């Protein structure tokens, strides 16, 4: 009975998130293709929205660091039917995959995006800002369908993404949305760790009675 309760408590460490989450990456958004251009355009940009199997520090609580990693197959079944490209996840749309100005390519490294920013004057201005390296980072928003949390390493592994909403050019990668979603998740995990520790202690006491 005691072991069963302990297993149930540990099982609750796995969390399914239903809110939209935001992540930024330090890899550059650039006007130069890493290989062959994925779209034909004089106003071409590309970059990785995320990479796979590369843990990164996402949040700290006191002296404890919490990490996250995207599984290689997390995007296999993701809905990418109408992803848009924005600036800082808000306002004007600069490209979208439903009109073939945005391409999302999943490869072994991660989610590579390529955009044609030639269709409007404002999208051309965004291209010039990226070319001048005024804006050189990316962020993406998504819904997590399934994840796993490793208490020992304090690492969350995103196993399955159900939907990708947008990819955005950003000037400051650690935006407020990223911090908020990370804080919500890991504060919850931190609280669960404390609750499980208390339960384990209580169960040990009961087992001696």
C-alpha positions as CSV (number, residue, x, y, z in Angstrom):
1,X,0.0,0.0,0.0
2,X,2.8,2.4,1.0
3,X,4.8,1.5,-2.2
4,X,1.7,2.0,-4.3
5,X,1.1,5.5,-2.9
6,X,4.7,6.4,-3.4
7,X,4.6,5.3,-7.1
8,X,1.4,7.4,-7.6
9,X,3.1,10.4,-6.1
10,X,6.2,10.0,-8.4
11,X,4.0,9.4,-11.4
12,X,2.4,12.8,-10.9
13,X,5.8,14.4,-11.5
14,X,5.0,13.9,-15.3
15,X,3.1,17.0,-16.4
16,X,0.9,17.6,-19.5
17,X,0.9,21.3,-20.3
18,X,-2.1,22.7,-22.1
19,X,-1.1,26.3,-22.4
20,X,0.8,28.0,-25.2
21,X,4.5,28.1,-24.4
22,X,7.3,30.3,-25.9
23,X,11.0,29.5,-26.3
24,X,13.9,31.4,-27.8
25,X,17.1,30.1,-29.2
26,X,20.6,31.7,-29.3
27,X,21.3,30.4,-32.8
28,X,21.2,33.2,-35.4
29,X,18.4,34.2,-37.8
30,X,20.3,35.2,-40.9
31,X,19.9,36.2,-44.6
32,X,22.6,33.6,-45.6
33,X,21.5,30.0,-46.2
34,X,23.4,27.3,-44.4
35,X,23.2,25.2,-47.5
36,X,21.0,25.5,-50.6
37,X,18.2,28.1,-50.3
38,X,14.9,26.4,-49.4
39,X,12.9,29.2,-51.1
40,X,13.6,31.3,-54.1
41,X,13.7,35.0,-53.0
42,X,16.0,38.0,-52.9
43,X,14.6,38.6,-49.4
44,X,15.4,35.2,-48.0
45,X,16.1,34.5,-44.3
46,X,16.5,31.3,-42.4
47,X,17.3,30.0,-38.9
48,X,16.5,27.3,-36.4
49,X,13.4,27.9,-34.2
50,X,14.6,25.0,-32.0
51,X,17.1,22.2,-31.9
52,X,16.7,18.6,-30.7
53,X,18.5,16.7,-28.0
54,X,20.4,19.7,-26.8
55,X,19.6,20.5,-23.1
56,X,19.5,24.1,-22.1
57,X,19.1,26.0,-18.9
58,X,15.7,27.5,-18.8
59,X,15.1,28.6,-15.2
60,X,16.6,29.0,-11.8
61,X,15.0,28.8,-8.3
62,X,17.5,29.9,-5.8
63,X,20.7,28.0,-6.5
64,X,18.9,25.2,-8.4
65,X,19.1,25.2,-12.2
66,X,16.3,23.7,-14.2
67,X,16.8,22.4,-17.8
68,X,14.7,21.5,-20.8
69,X,15.4,19.5,-23.9
70,X,13.3,18.9,-27.1
71,X,13.1,15.2,-28.1
72,X,14.1,14.4,-31.7
73,X,10.6,13.1,-32.4
74,X,8.6,15.8,-30.5
75,X,7.4,17.5,-33.7
76,X,6.6,14.3,-35.7
77,X,2.8,14.8,-35.3
78,X,2.7,18.5,-34.6
79,X,0.0,20.6,-36.4
80,X,2.0,23.0,-38.6
81,X,-0.9,23.7,-41.1
82,X,-0.9,27.4,-40.7
83,X,2.2,28.7,-38.9
84,X,2.9,32.5,-39.2
85,X,6.1,34.5,-38.8
86,X,5.9,37.6,-36.6
87,X,8.1,40.0,-34.7
88,X,8.1,39.3,-31.0
89,X,5.0,37.1,-31.3
90,X,2.7,40.0,-31.9
91,X,1.2,42.3,-34.5
92,X,1.8,42.1,-38.2
93,X,2.3,38.8,-40.1
94,X,5.5,38.9,-42.3
95,X,5.2,35.3,-43.7
96,X,3.1,32.2,-43.4
97,X,3.3,28.7,-44.6
98,X,-0.3,28.6,-46.0
99,X,0.7,31.1,-48.7
100,X,4.2,29.5,-49.3
101,X,6.2,32.4,-47.9
102,X,7.2,30.4,-44.9
103,X,8.8,26.9,-44.9
104,X,9.3,24.7,-41.9
105,X,11.7,21.9,-42.3
106,X,12.2,19.2,-39.6
107,X,15.6,17.6,-39.8
108,X,17.9,15.8,-37.4
109,X,19.2,19.1,-36.0
110,X,15.9,20.7,-35.3
111,X,13.2,22.9,-36.8
112,X,14.7,24.9,-39.6
113,X,12.5,27.8,-40.9
114,X,13.0,29.7,-44.2
115,X,11.0,32.8,-45.1
116,X,10.4,34.9,-48.2
117,X,10.1,38.5,-46.9
118,X,9.5,40.1,-50.3
119,X,5.7,40.4,-50.4
120,X,5.2,43.7,-48.5
121,X,7.2,46.8,-47.7
122,X,7.2,46.0,-44.0
123,X,8.4,42.5,-44.5
124,X,11.2,43.9,-46.7
125,X,12.1,46.3,-43.8
126,X,12.3,43.3,-41.5
127,X,14.6,41.7,-43.9
128,X,16.9,44.7,-43.9
129,X,16.9,44.7,-40.1
130,X,17.9,41.0,-40.1
131,X,20.5,41.7,-42.8
132,X,22.0,44.5,-40.7
133,X,22.0,42.1,-37.6
134,X,19.8,44.5,-35.7
135,X,17.5,41.5,-35.3
136,X,19.3,38.2,-35.2
137,X,17.4,35.7,-33.0
138,X,14.3,33.5,-33.2
139,X,11.5,32.3,-30.9
140,X,8.6,30.0,-31.4
141,X,5.2,29.3,-29.7
142,X,3.7,25.9,-29.3
143,X,1.5,23.6,-27.3
144,X,3.0,20.6,-25.5
145,X,1.0,17.4,-25.6
146,X,3.3,15.2,-23.6
147,X,6.5,15.6,-21.6
148,X,8.6,14.0,-18.9
149,X,10.4,15.4,-15.9
150,X,13.6,13.9,-14.5
151,X,13.9,14.9,-10.8
152,X,17.5,13.8,-10.5
153,X,18.8,16.1,-13.3
154,X,15.9,18.7,-13.0
155,X,15.3,18.3,-16.7
156,X,12.1,18.5,-18.6
157,X,12.0,16.6,-21.9
158,X,9.3,17.7,-24.3
159,X,8.2,14.5,-26.0
160,X,5.3,15.6,-28.1
161,X,4.2,19.0,-29.4
162,X,0.6,19.1,-30.6
163,X,0.7,22.5,-32.4
164,X,3.1,25.2,-33.5
165,X,1.5,28.7,-33.7
166,X,4.3,31.0,-34.9
167,X,7.9,31.6,-35.3
168,X,9.1,35.1,-34.6
169,X,12.1,37.2,-35.2
170,X,13.1,38.7,-31.8
171,X,15.6,41.3,-30.6
172,X,15.9,39.9,-27.0
173,X,15.7,36.1,-26.9
174,X,14.8,35.8,-23.2
175,X,11.4,37.5,-23.6
176,X,8.7,37.8,-20.9
177,X,6.6,35.0,-22.4
178,X,9.5,32.5,-22.2
179,X,10.2,33.5,-18.6
180,X,6.5,33.2,-17.6
181,X,6.0,29.8,-19.1
182,X,9.3,28.5,-17.6
183,X,8.5,29.9,-14.2
184,X,5.0,28.4,-14.2
185,X,6.3,24.9,-15.1
186,X,9.3,24.7,-12.9
187,X,7.7,26.3,-9.9
188,X,5.1,23.6,-10.1
189,X,7.7,20.9,-10.4
190,X,9.6,22.5,-7.4
191,X,6.4,22.4,-5.4
192,X,5.8,18.8,-6.4
193,X,9.3,17.8,-5.3
194,X,8.7,19.3,-1.9
195,X,5.3,17.6,-1.6
196,X,6.8,14.2,-2.6
197,X,9.6,14.6,-0.1
198,X,7.1,15.3,2.6
199,X,5.0,12.3,1.6
200,X,8.0,10.0,1.5
201,X,8.9,11.1,5.1
202,X,5.3,10.6,6.2
203,X,5.1,7.2,4.7
204,X,8.4,6.1,6.3
205,X,7.0,7.3,9.7
206,X,3.8,5.3,9.1
207,X,5.8,2.2,8.1
208,X,7.5,2.2,11.5
209,X,4.2,2.4,13.4
